[in-house]
Amino acid sequence: MLRYLGPGFILSASIVGSGELIATTALGAEAGFVALWVILVSCLVKVFVQLEFGKHAIQSGETTFQSINQLPGPKFGKGSWATWLWLVMMLIKPLQVGGIIGGVGLVLNILFPSVSVLVWVLIVAPIVSLLIFQGKYVFIEKFSLVMIGLFALFTIACVVGVQYTEFAFGKEDLLNGLSFWNGIPIAYIGVAIAAFGITGVGGDEVMAYNYWLVEKGYAAKTGPRDDSPEWIARARGWIKVMYWDAFLSMLVYTFMTVAFYILGAAILNAQGLVPEGFETVKTLSRMYTDSLGGWAEMAFLIGAFFVLFSTLFSALAAWSRLFSDAFSEVGLLDYSNPKSRKKAIAFFAFFFPALWAFLYFRFEDPVWMVLAGGAITSAILLLVVVAAVHFRYRRLPKSLQPNFGYDLGFWISILSITALAALAVWKAVEKFLSQTV
């Protein structure tokens, strides 16, 4: 089982960079401890939807859009309403990763100020493309694990270190943050719902999970479905491995998320500092220099580079597969053909970093870009919820039916996502229009 853990940790590499380092600390800086419960709920409830997608991939062997394209409803050409809707929503999503690539440029500019931020962005974009365009699963998995592991250790040290400074937090702060009945001030609702969309597994991470399960070999080792006792035993076994993979990775990114939020609430909020624009990285670095001393800025910058770059790396690996698969289902290419799939992944591996760089040049505000993308992620989660319910009640074999406890968690996840994602869509549209008008 231990040898086959890994797909969930690729998602963690994607989550940690954008959600934790930028969106979570921005929320903590603005709202203080009061919204800590939002972050915890965001990380904990979505995992059941991820599990349902994973189970479907294992028992069917289908890619994400092979499954999505079979959802009930009208089709437009070869593509279902769901596939086309996803493609439309993804027109906004690149803003998020554009903010991340800008964050990488900001970090490198502080480390090497003789080179401008924009030049660094132009250097980083082709580098991440070259790493991904022929990247195999094993390389993606190992690279992701190394990057998030090192930065996680450093962040934990900072949480401990802050307790020995004037910004130390106490039990009362944490209890206040966990008391959801206290509510969240109206001024912070927009940031809170965007953070809900981007922390924990987002809609695109849930959809990407299937590719990593398939490429890791879960579905292949289960074998084609024939409903024999042997197949059922294999399917149950690999689903159990997938459960462990998802829950262990959830513990990792939940712990990281809480750590970042606490740092933002304890240090940045106390000083009235909010990360924004070109000062984003310098403001974030205060979480480390104010808790460990001035020497920690260099360590933070190196760590921030790796954690942000890990998001670019894992996001590009996922997007190159998602878009290749989606365009295959609408009839523009053939994802089932290895040569066609390889060419499509290579194309998108170069296309998206160029697009992300362009968007950063256009807006130059990493925090706004990441939060806007986070809100759209909430909208994508609504589509993911519809698919998850369909997989659970229409396509899951009776022999693989879960117990009552699982279904209870599943429906708590569904209702939480639906309520907050609907609110996030409304807020995102409102904020995006105000920014562009």
Residue pairs with C-beta under 8 A, 6 or more apart in sequence:
1 240
1 241
1 244
4 216
4 217
4 218
4 241
4 245
5 241
5 244
5 245
5 248
6 141
6 145
6 212
6 216
6 245
7 141
7 209
7 212
7 213
7 216
7 218
7 242
7 245
8 209
8 212
8 245
8 246
8 248
8 249
8 250
9 141
9 144
9 145
9 148
9 245
9 249
9 252
10 140
10 141
10 144
10 208
10 212
10 314
10 317
10 318
11 50
11 201
11 205
11 208
11 209
11 212
11 249
11 253
11 314
12 144
12 148
12 249
12 252
12 253
12 256
13 144
13 145
13 147
13 148
13 310
13 311
13 313
13 314
14 205
14 208
14 310
14 311
14 314
14 315
14 318
15 199
15 200
15 201
15 202
15 205
15 253
15 311
16 148
16 151
16 152
16 253
16 256
16 307
16 310
16 311
17 100
17 307
17 308
17 309
17 310
17 311
17 312
18 96
18 97
18 99
18 100
18 198
18 308
18 311
18 370
18 373
18 374
19 195
19 198
19 199
19 200
19 202
19 253
19 257
19 374
20 199
20 253
20 256
20 257
20 260
20 307
21 103
21 260
21 284
21 304
21 307
21 308
22 99
22 100
22 103
22 275
22 280
22 284
22 366
22 367
22 370
23 194
23 195
23 198
23 199
23 367
23 370
23 371
23 374
24 39
24 195
24 199
24 257
24 260
24 261
24 264
25 260
25 261
25 263
25 264
25 268
25 275
25 284
25 287
26 191
26 195
26 264
26 274
26 275
26 367
26 371
27 35
27 38
27 39
27 188
27 191
27 192
27 195
27 261
27 264
28 35
28 260
28 261
28 262
28 263
28 264
28 265
28 266
28 268
28 269
29 264
29 265
29 268
29 269
29 273
29 274
29 275
29 283
30 187
30 188
30 191
30 269
30 274
31 184
31 185
31 188
31 191
31 192
31 265
31 269
32 265
32 269
33 169
33 173
33 174
33 176
33 177
33 262
33 265
33 266
33 269
34 176
34 177
34 182
34 184
34 185
34 188
35 177
35 184
35 188
35 192
35 195
36 174
36 177
36 178
36 258
36 261
36 262
36 265
37 177
37 178
37 179
37 180
38 180
38 184
38 192
38 195
38 196
39 195
39 199
39 257
39 258
39 261
40 178
40 254
40 258
41 180
41 196
41 416
42 195
42 196
42 197
42 199
42 200
42 257
43 199
43 200
43 250
43 253
43 254
43 257
44 200
44 250
44 254
45 200
45 412
45 413
45 416
45 417
46 200
46 201
46 202
46 206
46 381
46 413
46 417
47 200
47 201
47 246
47 247
47 250
47 413
48 406
48 409
48 410
48 412
48 413
48 414
49 201
49 206
49 381
49 384
49 385
49 388
49 410
49 413
49 414
49 417
50 201
50 205
50 206
50 209
50 246
51 242
51 243
51 246
51 406
51 410
52 388
52 391
52 392
52 410
53 64
53 206
53 207
53 209
53 210
53 384
53 387
53 388
53 391
54 209
54 210
54 213
54 218
54 239
54 242
54 246
55 239
55 242
55 391
55 396
55 400
56 62
56 67
56 210
56 391
56 395
56 396
57 63
57 64
57 67
57 209
57 210
57 213
57 214
57 218
57 219
58 213
58 218
58 219
58 222
58 235
58 238
58 239
58 242
59 222
59 225
59 235
59 239
59 396
59 397
59 400
60 67
60 219
60 225
60 395
61 214
61 219
61 220
61 222
61 224
61 225
62 210
63 210
63 211
63 214
63 325
63 335
64 207
64 208
64 210
64 211
64 322
64 325
65 83
65 322
65 325
65 326
65 328
65 329
65 335
66 325
66 329
67 210
67 387
67 391
67 395
68 80
68 82
68 83
68 86
68 207
68 329
68 383
68 387
69 78
69 79
69 80
69 82
69 83
69 329
70 80
71 80
71 81
71 82
71 386
71 387
71 390
72 390
73 80
73 81
73 82
74 80
74 81
75 81
76 84
77 330
77 331
78 329
78 330
78 331
79 326
79 329
79 330
79 331
80 329
82 383
82 386
82 387
83 326
83 329
83 330
84 330
85 383
86 326
86 380
86 383
87 326
87 330
89 376
89 379
89 380
89 383
90 323
90 380
92 372
92 373
92 376
92 432
93 204
93 373
93 376
93 377
93 380
94 352
94 355
94 356
94 359
94 373
95 359
95 363
95 369
95 370
95 372
95 373
95 376
96 198
96 369
96 370
96 372
96 373
96 374
96 376
96 377
97 311
97 312
97 315
97 352
97 356
97 373
98 355
98 356
98 357
98 358
98 359
98 360
98 363
98 369
99 360
99 363
99 365
99 366
99 367
99 368
99 369
99 370
99 373
100 308
100 311
100 312
100 315
100 356
100 366
100 370
101 121
101 124
101 125
101 312
101 353
101 356
101 357
101 360
102 117
102 121
102 360
102 364
102 366
102 369
103 280
103 281
103 304
103 308
103 366
104 120
104 121
104 124
104 305
104 308
104 309
104 312
105 117
105 118
105 120
105 121
105 124
105 360
106 117
106 278
106 280
106 281
106 366
107 281
107 301
107 304
107 305
107 308
108 115
108 117
108 120
108 124
108 305
109 115
109 116
109 117
109 120
110 281
110 282
110 301
111 298
111 301
111 302
111 305
112 120
117 278
118 361
121 357
121 360
121 361
122 357
124 309
124 312
124 353
125 353
125 354
125 356
125 357
126 350
126 353
128 309
128 312
128 313
128 316
128 353
129 316
129 349
129 350
129 353
131 143
131 313
132 140
132 313
132 316
132 317
132 320
132 345
132 349
133 320
133 345
133 346
133 349
133 350
134 342
134 346
135 317
135 349
137 212
137 215
137 216
140 313
140 314
140 317
141 212
141 216
143 310
143 313
144 310
144 313
144 314
147 306
147 307
147 309
147 310
147 313
148 252
148 256
148 307
148 310
150 303
150 306
151 303
151 304
151 306
151 307
152 252
152 255
152 256
154 299
154 300
154 303
155 256
155 259
155 260
155 263
155 303
156 259
157 292
158 259
158 263
158 287
158 288
158 291
158 292
158 296
159 259
159 262
159 263
159 291
161 291
161 292
162 168
162 169
162 262
162 263
162 266
162 267
162 287
162 290
162 291
163 169
164 291
165 290
165 291
167 266
167 267
167 270
167 290
167 291
168 266
169 262
169 265
169 266
173 265
173 266
176 182
177 265
184 192
189 423
189 427
190 427
190 431
191 371
193 375
193 378
193 420
193 423
193 424
193 427
194 371
194 372
194 374
194 375
194 378
194 424
194 427
194 428
195 371
195 374
196 378
196 420
196 421
196 424
197 374
197 375
197 376
197 377
197 378
197 379
197 381
197 420
197 421
197 424
198 370
198 371
198 373
198 374
198 377
199 257
200 250
200 253
200 254
200 257
201 209
201 250
202 374
202 377
202 378
202 380
202 381
203 377
203 378
203 379
203 380
203 381
203 382
203 383
203 384
204 315
204 318
204 319
204 322
204 377
204 380
205 318
206 381
206 384
207 318
207 322
207 380
207 384
208 318
208 321
208 322
209 246
211 318
211 321
211 322
211 325
213 219
213 242
214 220
218 238
218 241
218 242
219 238
221 234
221 238
222 231
222 234
222 235
222 238
223 231
223 234
225 231
225 235
225 397
227 397
227 399
232 397
232 399
232 400
235 397
235 399
235 400
236 400
239 400
263 287
263 291
264 287
267 273
267 286
267 287
267 290
267 291
268 274
268 275
268 283
268 286
268 287
271 286
271 290
273 283
273 286
274 283
275 281
275 283
275 284
275 367
276 283
276 365
276 367
276 368
277 364
277 365
277 366
277 367
278 364
280 366
280 367
281 301
281 304
284 300
284 304
285 297
285 300
285 301
285 304
287 300
288 296
288 297
288 299
288 300
289 296
289 297
289 300
312 353
312 356
316 349
316 352
316 353
319 348
319 352
320 344
320 345
320 346
320 348
320 349
320 352
321 345
323 344
323 348
324 333
324 335
324 341
324 344
324 345
324 348
325 335
327 333
327 335
327 344
328 334
328 335
328 336
328 340
328 341
328 344
329 335
333 340
333 344
334 340
334 341
335 341
335 344
359 369
360 366
360 369
363 369
368 435
372 428
372 431
372 432
372 435
375 424
375 425
375 427
375 428
375 431
376 428
378 417
378 420
378 421
378 424
378 425
378 428
379 421
379 424
379 425
379 428
381 417
381 421
382 417
382 418
382 421
382 422
382 425
384 417
385 414
385 417
385 418
385 421
388 410
388 414
389 414
392 410
402 410
